[in-house]
Amino acid sequence: CCALNGAKSQRRQRKSGRFTTAKKPLPAFFLFMAQHRPELQKSNPHWTAVETAMKLGKMWHKQPEEDKEMYKEKAARLTRENKGEKHRSGHEPETARKRAHSRNNTQAKRRKLRL
């Protein structure tokens, strides 16, 4: 009984944030949803999240292109701003391609060492 409890408390903790990347900026539709969802939920509190999202999608498709353009410009601006931004650790965000490349190189080095 006591040996098992001691073993559980000595488990190694995972390193958090090892391969974290910066969040991508929201697309135009998500910016539209963020602006219109609160008023839609307030007027229809009994709706589920799915019903709300479906109604927002219909509203987005009914929007004239001029109105959509405002959200698209805002999304493009956020994307431009995000390109030059570095991760909070001060390093550039690690992409999946870089991560796979470094993993493959590490595995190749290990194979060479075994030979």
Contacts in CASP RR format, 6 or more apart in sequence:
PFRMAT RR
TARGET T0000
AUTHOR 0000-0000-0000
METHOD contacts of the structure
MODEL  1
CCALNGAKSQRRQRKSGRFTTAKKPLPAFFLFMAQHRPELQKSNPHWTAV
ETAMKLGKMWHKQPEEDKEMYKEKAARLTRENKGEKHRSGHEPETARKRA
HSRNNTQAKRRKLRL
19 94 0 8 1.000
19 99 0 8 1.000
20 87 0 8 1.000
20 94 0 8 1.000
21 87 0 8 1.000
21 93 0 8 1.000
21 94 0 8 1.000
21 95 0 8 1.000
22 82 0 8 1.000
22 85 0 8 1.000
22 86 0 8 1.000
22 87 0 8 1.000
22 88 0 8 1.000
22 93 0 8 1.000
24 82 0 8 1.000
25 75 0 8 1.000
25 78 0 8 1.000
25 79 0 8 1.000
25 81 0 8 1.000
25 82 0 8 1.000
26 34 0 8 1.000
26 75 0 8 1.000
26 78 0 8 1.000
27 75 0 8 1.000
28 68 0 8 1.000
28 71 0 8 1.000
28 72 0 8 1.000
28 74 0 8 1.000
28 75 0 8 1.000
29 57 0 8 1.000
29 60 0 8 1.000
29 71 0 8 1.000
31 71 0 8 1.000
31 74 0 8 1.000
31 75 0 8 1.000
32 56 0 8 1.000
32 59 0 8 1.000
32 60 0 8 1.000
32 63 0 8 1.000
32 68 0 8 1.000
32 71 0 8 1.000
33 53 0 8 1.000
33 56 0 8 1.000
33 57 0 8 1.000
33 60 0 8 1.000
36 56 0 8 1.000
36 59 0 8 1.000
37 52 0 8 1.000
37 56 0 8 1.000
40 47 0 8 1.000
40 52 0 8 1.000
40 55 0 8 1.000
40 56 0 8 1.000
41 47 0 8 1.000
41 52 0 8 1.000
44 51 0 8 1.000
44 52 0 8 1.000
44 55 0 8 1.000
47 55 0 8 1.000
60 68 0 8 1.000
86 92 0 8 1.000
86 93 0 8 1.000
87 93 0 8 1.000
END
